[in-house]
Amino acid sequence: MARILISTVYSADSIVLAITRLSVSSLFLLVDKRPNAEQLATVKKIKDMFGKALQIQEKKIDIYEIVPITRDIVSLIDFIPITDEIYVNITPSRKPQALGLLFASYKRNLRIKRIMYVIDENNEIIDLPILSFDLNPSQLSLLKSLEPCKAKKPSITSLSKDLKISRAMLYRNLKSLKDKGLIEDKNGSLCLTDAGRIAGM
């Protein structure tokens, strides 16, 4: 069983702290698709310091689009062997990247051992809760059957038939998903929110 750290990248301090405190054996650095000079320097510094002791890989991710960021990180988590422990550092990043990493961790919550944020002033590690989207199988199927925004709201009868659930169950699921902010009614259409797109991955 290996210890894997997935970390966003800008400054090196929190990454170095996480590597040394956790004794990780492998590191995935989430790097912008078009990294700036500061990010490139940080990646080089980490590789120079730990390249001989750790397996270090870069994963290119978007800068601002939370849904594609989350999708790419979920794919990365799924790629890591099930026997490995995964630790997540959201400290050094742009906010959409940190949120994407956080949402990916929630989507694959059973794979994540720890989500951390490092306070720079005193190098204190704050453990963030490992949450989940908490969906039942029929809610997940419903999210997967919808698109970001359909031109016309699908009929309850057709959805109920396609998903093989009763109309009453469908209404309950729709209400629950709306209450969670995963779907919304917009101009007569049933739409997935960004959170709904992530939860349905």
C-alpha angles and dihedrals in degrees: 000000000000129000111232126194120202111193139173113230138232114100119026102220100087091042092053090047093050093047093051098040095046098038091223122189098203136032132200113195115202103217129184115257086239104029121199124228094267093054093046090050091051092050090049092048092051092047092048092050100041108013094106095047102038139042102241123192132175124223115196113222137173120267104223112006105096098192096053090042090053093045092052092049093046087054089051092050090049089052093057113091113263091236093061124094113235123210122186129209115192096171107101106050152085111277097250090053092049090049092047091052090046093049091047088053090051091048090052096030095147090061096051121090098182141358113204142187120190122216104220099210097064104008090245114162115221115201112219120209117263101230131178137208088244099213127164118227095261092050090051091049090050092052091048091051094055128075126218089271126350118211089228127028109251115241119257089232094055093044091048091050094045093049094040094231132121121265090244091054090047092053091050091049093048091051092048093048091048091049089052091051093244097119134021140187108243122177093332093314130111106231136187113228119219087261089052091051089052095045091050095054 
